[in-house]
Amino acid sequence: MLPAEVRPVALLRQFPRIANVVARAWNDAAEIQAVLDDFLIDRRGGRQGFPLEVTEELLVLRDYYQGRYPNGVSTCPDEAAQDLSPPG
């Protein structure tokens, strides 16, 4: 399970479809990196982008997955993916 400070609350509320994409990719290191990069980097130009709070959550998820989140405690990726799925 993801630590509370890493859980993407705004992402789940505002973009549940995106949260599902992240959750499906969570157990594959190459896939999650590609997914998060696609959401964070505008390669086509002119994209509006996510609200700041969602962008910050995606950055925290990327850093946490890569073991760089300073306050995060490493967890099993399988358990962490459960936190990314919208309730219901």
N, CA, C and O atoms as a GROMACS GRO file, in nm:
protein
  352
    1MET      N    1   0.083  -0.117   0.000
    1MET     CA    2   0.000   0.000   0.000
    1MET      C    3   0.089   0.125   0.000
    1MET      O    4   0.190   0.131   0.070
    2LEU      N    5   0.050   0.222  -0.077
    2LEU     CA    6   0.128   0.346  -0.083
    2LEU      C    7   0.114   0.424   0.047
    2LEU      O    8   0.007   0.426   0.107
    3PRO      N    9   0.222   0.488   0.092
    3PRO     CA   10   0.212   0.576   0.208
    3PRO      C   11   0.113   0.689   0.178
    3PRO      O   12   0.098   0.730   0.063
    4ALA      N   13   0.047   0.738   0.279
    4ALA     CA   14  -0.055   0.841   0.262
    4ALA      C   15  -0.003   0.962   0.185
    4ALA      O   16  -0.076   1.018   0.104
    5GLU      N   17   0.119   1.002   0.209
    5GLU     CA   18   0.173   1.122   0.144
    5GLU      C   19   0.204   1.101  -0.004
    5GLU      O   20   0.238   1.197  -0.074
    6VAL      N   21   0.194   0.979  -0.052
    6VAL     CA   22   0.224   0.947  -0.191
    6VAL      C   23   0.095   0.920  -0.271
    6VAL      O   24   0.096   0.927  -0.394
    7ARG      N   25  -0.013   0.888  -0.202
    7ARG     CA   26  -0.137   0.852  -0.270
    7ARG      C   27  -0.190   0.967  -0.356
    7ARG      O   28  -0.197   1.081  -0.310
    8PRO      N   29  -0.226   0.938  -0.481
    8PRO     CA   30  -0.269   1.040  -0.576
    8PRO      C   31  -0.418   1.074  -0.564
    8PRO      O   32  -0.498   1.033  -0.648
    9VAL      N   33  -0.456   1.147  -0.462
    9VAL     CA   34  -0.596   1.179  -0.433
    9VAL      C   35  -0.658   1.265  -0.543
    9VAL      O   36  -0.766   1.232  -0.592
   10ALA      N   37  -0.592   1.372  -0.581
   10ALA     CA   38  -0.647   1.462  -0.684
   10ALA      C   39  -0.656   1.389  -0.819
   10ALA      O   40  -0.753   1.407  -0.892
   11LEU      N   41  -0.557   1.308  -0.850
   11LEU     CA   42  -0.560   1.231  -0.975
   11LEU      C   43  -0.681   1.139  -0.978
   11LEU      O   44  -0.751   1.131  -1.079
   12LEU      N   45  -0.705   1.069  -0.868
   12LEU     CA   46  -0.819   0.977  -0.861
   12LEU      C   47  -0.951   1.050  -0.876
   12LEU      O   48  -1.042   1.003  -0.944
   13ARG      N   49  -0.962   1.165  -0.812
   13ARG     CA   50  -1.088   1.241  -0.818
   13ARG      C   51  -1.112   1.303  -0.955
   13ARG      O   52  -1.223   1.297  -1.008
   14GLN      N   53  -1.009   1.362  -1.011
   14GLN     CA   54  -1.025   1.441  -1.132
   14GLN      C   55  -1.005   1.362  -1.261
   14GLN      O   56  -1.065   1.394  -1.364
   15PHE      N   57  -0.921   1.259  -1.256
   15PHE     CA   58  -0.887   1.184  -1.376
   15PHE      C   59  -0.881   1.034  -1.347
   15PHE      O   60  -0.774   0.974  -1.356
   16PRO      N   61  -0.994   0.972  -1.311
   16PRO     CA   62  -0.990   0.829  -1.276
   16PRO      C   63  -0.942   0.741  -1.391
   16PRO      O   64  -0.879   0.638  -1.366
   17ARG      N   65  -0.969   0.778  -1.514
   17ARG     CA   66  -0.922   0.699  -1.628
   17ARG      C   67  -0.769   0.697  -1.632
   17ARG      O   68  -0.708   0.594  -1.658
   18ILE      N   69  -0.708   0.813  -1.606
   18ILE     CA   70  -0.561   0.822  -1.604
   18ILE      C   71  -0.506   0.741  -1.488
   18ILE      O   72  -0.403   0.674  -1.502
   19ALA      N   73  -0.572   0.746  -1.374
   19ALA     CA   74  -0.530   0.667  -1.258
   19ALA      C   75  -0.532   0.518  -1.291
   19ALA      O   76  -0.444   0.443  -1.248
   20ASN      N   77  -0.632   0.476  -1.366
   20ASN     CA   78  -0.640   0.335  -1.407
   20ASN      C   79  -0.525   0.298  -1.499
   20ASN      O   80  -0.471   0.188  -1.488
   21VAL      N   81  -0.487   0.385  -1.590
   21VAL     CA   82  -0.374   0.359  -1.680
   21VAL      C   83  -0.246   0.342  -1.597
   21VAL      O   84  -0.167   0.252  -1.622
   22VAL      N   85  -0.227   0.430  -1.499
   22VAL     CA   86  -0.109   0.422  -1.412
   22VAL      C   87  -0.111   0.291  -1.333
   22VAL      O   88  -0.009   0.223  -1.323
   23ALA      N   89  -0.227   0.256  -1.278
   23ALA     CA   90  -0.239   0.133  -1.199
   23ALA      C   91  -0.207   0.009  -1.282
   23ALA      O   92  -0.139  -0.082  -1.236
   24ARG      N   93  -0.257   0.005  -1.405
   24ARG     CA   94  -0.230  -0.110  -1.492
   24ARG      C   95  -0.081  -0.123  -1.526
   24ARG      O   96  -0.031  -0.234  -1.544
   25ALA      N   97  -0.012  -0.012  -1.535
   25ALA     CA   98   0.130  -0.013  -1.572
   25ALA      C   99   0.222  -0.030  -1.451
   25ALA      O  100   0.342  -0.054  -1.469
   26TRP      N  101   0.171  -0.017  -1.331
   26TRP     CA  102   0.253  -0.008  -1.210
   26TRP      C  103   0.351  -0.123  -1.191
   26TRP      O  104   0.461  -0.101  -1.141
   27ASN      N  105   0.315  -0.243  -1.230
   27ASN     CA  106   0.401  -0.360  -1.204
   27ASN      C  107   0.507  -0.383  -1.311
   27ASN      O  108   0.584  -0.479  -1.302
   28ASP      N  109   0.514  -0.298  -1.412
   28ASP     CA  110   0.611  -0.311  -1.520
   28ASP      C  111   0.696  -0.184  -1.522
   28ASP      O  112   0.648  -0.077  -1.561
   29ALA      N  113   0.820  -0.196  -1.480
   29ALA     CA  114   0.906  -0.078  -1.464
   29ALA      C  115   0.917   0.005  -1.592
   29ALA      O  116   0.909   0.128  -1.587
   30ALA      N  117   0.936  -0.059  -1.705
   30ALA     CA  118   0.950   0.015  -1.831
   30ALA      C  119   0.817   0.080  -1.868
   30ALA      O  120   0.815   0.195  -1.914
   31GLU      N  121   0.708   0.009  -1.849
   31GLU     CA  122   0.576   0.062  -1.886
   31GLU      C  123   0.537   0.180  -1.796
   31GLU      O  124   0.487   0.281  -1.847
   32ILE      N  125   0.559   0.169  -1.665
   32ILE     CA  126   0.520   0.279  -1.577
   32ILE      C  127   0.602   0.404  -1.608
   32ILE      O  128   0.550   0.515  -1.604
   33GLN      N  129   0.730   0.385  -1.638
   33GLN     CA  130   0.814   0.500  -1.674
   33GLN      C  131   0.761   0.567  -1.800
   33GLN      O  132   0.751   0.689  -1.807
   34ALA      N  133   0.726   0.486  -1.900
   34ALA     CA  134   0.673   0.541  -2.025
   34ALA      C  135   0.540   0.611  -2.004
   34ALA      O  136   0.516   0.719  -2.059
   35VAL      N  137   0.453   0.551  -1.924
   35VAL     CA  138   0.321   0.609  -1.897
   35VAL      C  139   0.336   0.743  -1.826
   35VAL      O  140   0.276   0.842  -1.867
   36LEU      N  141   0.414   0.745  -1.718
   36LEU     CA  142   0.430   0.870  -1.643
   36LEU      C  143   0.497   0.977  -1.728
   36LEU      O  144   0.458   1.094  -1.722
   37ASP      N  145   0.597   0.939  -1.806
   37ASP     CA  146   0.662   1.036  -1.894
   37ASP      C  147   0.562   1.092  -1.995
   37ASP      O  148   0.561   1.212  -2.022
   38ASP      N  149   0.478   1.006  -2.051
   38ASP     CA  150   0.378   1.053  -2.148
   38ASP      C  151   0.283   1.154  -2.086
   38ASP      O  152   0.243   1.250  -2.151
   39PHE      N  153   0.248   1.133  -1.960
   39PHE     CA  154   0.157   1.226  -1.893
   39PHE      C  155   0.226   1.354  -1.847
   39PHE      O  156   0.161   1.458  -1.834
   40LEU      N  157   0.355   1.347  -1.823
   40LEU     CA  158   0.427   1.462  -1.768
   40LEU      C  159   0.499   1.547  -1.873
   40LEU      O  160   0.525   1.665  -1.850
   41ILE      N  161   0.531   1.487  -1.987
   41ILE     CA  162   0.611   1.558  -2.089
   41ILE      C  163   0.525   1.580  -2.213
   41ILE      O  164   0.470   1.486  -2.270
   42ASP      N  165   0.515   1.705  -2.255
   42ASP     CA  166   0.438   1.740  -2.374
   42ASP      C  167   0.528   1.725  -2.496
   42ASP      O  168   0.608   1.813  -2.527
   43ARG      N  169   0.515   1.613  -2.565
   43ARG     CA  170   0.597   1.586  -2.682
   43ARG      C  171   0.532   1.635  -2.812
   43ARG      O  172   0.598   1.647  -2.915
   44ARG      N  173   0.401   1.662  -2.806
   44ARG     CA  174   0.329   1.705  -2.926
   44ARG      C  175   0.313   1.856  -2.934
   44ARG      O  176   0.284   1.910  -3.041
   45GLY      N  177   0.331   1.924  -2.823
   45GLY     CA  178   0.317   2.069  -2.820
   45GLY      C  179   0.172   2.112  -2.811
   45GLY      O  180   0.083   2.052  -2.871
   46GLY      N  181   0.150   2.217  -2.734
   46GLY     CA  182   0.018   2.275  -2.725
   46GLY      C  183  -0.078   2.208  -2.630
   46GLY      O  184  -0.194   2.249  -2.623
   47ARG      N  185  -0.035   2.109  -2.557
   47ARG     CA  186  -0.125   2.044  -2.462
   47ARG      C  187  -0.151   2.138  -2.344
   47ARG      O  188  -0.063   2.214  -2.303
   48GLN      N  189  -0.271   2.131  -2.291
   48GLN     CA  190  -0.308   2.214  -2.176
   48GLN      C  191  -0.236   2.166  -2.050
   48GLN      O  192  -0.196   2.248  -1.968
   49GLY      N  193  -0.221   2.037  -2.035
   49GLY     CA  194  -0.157   1.982  -1.917
   49GLY      C  195  -0.256   1.962  -1.804
   49GLY      O  196  -0.372   2.004  -1.812
   50PHE      N  197  -0.209   1.898  -1.699
   50PHE     CA  198  -0.291   1.871  -1.582
   50PHE      C  199  -0.286   1.990  -1.487
   50PHE      O  200  -0.195   2.071  -1.494
   51PRO      N  201  -0.385   1.999  -1.398
   51PRO     CA  202  -0.377   2.099  -1.291
   51PRO      C  203  -0.250   2.072  -1.208
   51PRO      O  204  -0.201   1.959  -1.202
   52LEU      N  205  -0.200   2.175  -1.146
   52LEU     CA  206  -0.074   2.165  -1.070
   52LEU      C  207  -0.076   2.051  -0.968
   52LEU      O  208   0.022   1.977  -0.957
   53GLU      N  209  -0.185   2.036  -0.893
   53GLU     CA  210  -0.189   1.933  -0.789
   53GLU      C  211  -0.180   1.792  -0.849
   53GLU      O  212  -0.121   1.703  -0.787
   54VAL      N  213  -0.236   1.771  -0.966
   54VAL     CA  214  -0.228   1.641  -1.032
   54VAL      C  215  -0.087   1.619  -1.086
   54VAL      O  216  -0.032   1.510  -1.074
   55THR      N  217  -0.028   1.721  -1.145
   55THR     CA  218   0.110   1.711  -1.194
   55THR      C  219   0.204   1.677  -1.080
   55THR      O  220   0.292   1.592  -1.095
   56GLU      N  221   0.186   1.742  -0.967
   56GLU     CA  222   0.272   1.714  -0.852
   56GLU      C  223   0.256   1.570  -0.805
   56GLU      O  224   0.354   1.505  -0.769
   57GLU      N  225   0.132   1.520  -0.806
   57GLU     CA  226   0.110   1.381  -0.766
   57GLU      C  227   0.176   1.284  -0.863
   57GLU      O  228   0.234   1.184  -0.820
   58LEU      N  229   0.169   1.312  -0.991
   58LEU     CA  230   0.235   1.226  -1.090
   58LEU      C  231   0.386   1.227  -1.070
   58LEU      O  232   0.452   1.124  -1.083
   59LEU      N  233   0.442   1.343  -1.040
   59LEU     CA  234   0.586   1.353  -1.014
   59LEU      C  235   0.625   1.275  -0.889
   59LEU      O  236   0.727   1.207  -0.887
   60VAL      N  237   0.544   1.284  -0.785
   60VAL     CA  238   0.570   1.210  -0.662
   60VAL      C  239   0.562   1.059  -0.689
   60VAL      O  240   0.646   0.983  -0.641
   61LEU      N  241   0.461   1.016  -0.765
   61LEU     CA  242   0.450   0.874  -0.799
   61LEU      C  243   0.573   0.827  -0.875
   61LEU      O  244   0.626   0.719  -0.848
   62ARG      N  245   0.619   0.906  -0.970
   62ARG     CA  246   0.738   0.869  -1.047
   62ARG      C  247   0.860   0.857  -0.955
   62ARG      O  248   0.935   0.760  -0.962
   63ASP      N  249   0.879   0.957  -0.870
   63ASP     CA  250   0.992   0.954  -0.779
   63ASP      C  251   0.982   0.839  -0.679
   63ASP      O  252   1.081   0.773  -0.649
   64TYR      N  253   0.862   0.814  -0.629
   64TYR     CA  254   0.842   0.704  -0.535
   64TYR      C  255   0.873   0.570  -0.602
   64TYR      O  256   0.943   0.486  -0.545
   65TYR      N  257   0.822   0.551  -0.722
   65TYR     CA  258   0.846   0.425  -0.793
   65TYR      C  259   0.995   0.403  -0.816
   65TYR      O  260   1.044   0.291  -0.806
   66GLN      N  261   1.065   0.509  -0.845
   66GLN     CA  262   1.209   0.499  -0.872
   66GLN      C  263   1.292   0.499  -0.744
   66GLN      O  264   1.415   0.498  -0.749
   67GLY      N  265   1.226   0.500  -0.629
   67GLY     CA  266   1.296   0.494  -0.502
   67GLY      C  267   1.360   0.625  -0.460
   67GLY      O  268   1.448   0.628  -0.374
   68ARG      N  269   1.314   0.737  -0.521
   68ARG     CA  270   1.374   0.866  -0.491
   68ARG      C  271   1.286   0.954  -0.404
   68ARG      O  272   1.325   1.067  -0.372
   69TYR      N  273   1.170   0.905  -0.364
   69TYR     CA  274   1.082   0.989  -0.283
   69TYR      C  275   1.139   0.993  -0.141
   69TYR      O  276   1.150   0.889  -0.076
   70PRO      N  277   1.175   1.112  -0.092
   70PRO     CA  278   1.248   1.120   0.034
   70PRO      C  279   1.171   1.070   0.156
   70PRO      O  280   1.233   1.018   0.249
   71ASN      N  281   1.039   1.085   0.159
   71ASN     CA  282   0.962   1.045   0.277
   71ASN      C  283   0.890   0.913   0.258
   71ASN      O  284   0.829   0.862   0.352
   72GLY      N  285   0.897   0.858   0.138
   72GLY     CA  286   0.825   0.734   0.110
   72GLY      C  287   0.897   0.613   0.165
   72GLY      O  288   1.020   0.609   0.169
   73VAL      N  289   0.820   0.517   0.208
   73VAL     CA  290   0.875   0.390   0.253
   73VAL      C  291   0.848   0.291   0.142
   73VAL      O  292   0.734   0.279   0.096
   74SER      N  293   0.948   0.222   0.099
   74SER     CA  294   0.932   0.130  -0.012
   74SER      C  295   0.827   0.025   0.020
   74SER      O  296   0.824  -0.031   0.130
   75THR      N  297   0.740   0.000  -0.078
   75THR     CA  298   0.638  -0.104  -0.062
   75THR      C  299   0.642  -0.193  -0.184
   75THR      O  300   0.708  -0.163  -0.283
   76CYS      N  301   0.572  -0.300  -0.176
   76CYS     CA  302   0.560  -0.391  -0.290
   76CYS      C  303   0.480  -0.322  -0.398
   76CYS      O  304   0.372  -0.271  -0.369
   77PRO      N  305   0.527  -0.318  -0.522
   77PRO     CA  306   0.452  -0.254  -0.630
   77PRO      C  307   0.312  -0.310  -0.648
   77PRO      O  308   0.221  -0.236  -0.685
   78ASP      N  309   0.291  -0.440  -0.624
   78ASP     CA  310   0.157  -0.499  -0.638
   78ASP      C  311   0.059  -0.433  -0.541
   78ASP      O  312  -0.053  -0.402  -0.579
   79GLU      N  313   0.101  -0.413  -0.418
   79GLU     CA  314   0.014  -0.351  -0.319
   79GLU      C  315  -0.007  -0.203  -0.352
   79GLU      O  316  -0.118  -0.152  -0.334
   80ALA      N  317   0.096  -0.136  -0.398
   80ALA     CA  318   0.084   0.006  -0.428
   80ALA      C  319  -0.014   0.030  -0.541
   80ALA      O  320  -0.083   0.132  -0.540
   81ALA      N  321  -0.022  -0.058  -0.637
   81ALA     CA  322  -0.114  -0.040  -0.749
   81ALA      C  323  -0.258  -0.034  -0.704
   81ALA      O  324  -0.341   0.029  -0.769
   82GLN      N  325  -0.290  -0.099  -0.594
   82GLN     CA  326  -0.426  -0.096  -0.542
   82GLN      C  327  -0.468   0.047  -0.504
   82GLN      O  328  -0.585   0.082  -0.518
   83ASP      N  329  -0.374   0.128  -0.458
   83ASP     CA  330  -0.404   0.266  -0.419
   83ASP      C  331  -0.434   0.355  -0.538
   83ASP      O  332  -0.487   0.464  -0.520
   84LEU      N  333  -0.402   0.311  -0.656
   84LEU     CA  334  -0.420   0.392  -0.775
   84LEU      C  335  -0.554   0.368  -0.843
   84LEU      O  336  -0.593   0.442  -0.933
   85SER      N  337  -0.624   0.265  -0.800
   85SER     CA  338  -0.753   0.233  -0.862
   85SER      C  339  -0.864   0.311  -0.794
   85SER      O  340  -0.873   0.312  -0.671
   86PRO      N  341  -0.950   0.377  -0.874
   86PRO     CA  342  -1.060   0.451  -0.814
   86PRO      C  343  -1.153   0.358  -0.736
   86PRO      O  344  -1.171   0.242  -0.774
   87PRO      N  345  -1.211   0.409  -0.628
   87PRO     CA  346  -1.301   0.325  -0.549
   87PRO      C  347  -1.426   0.290  -0.630
   87PRO      O  348  -1.466   0.363  -0.721
   88GLY      N  349  -1.486   0.178  -0.596
   88GLY     CA  350  -1.613   0.141  -0.655
   88GLY      C  351  -1.597   0.051  -0.766
   88GLY      O  352  -1.696   0.010  -0.827
   0.00000   0.00000   0.00000
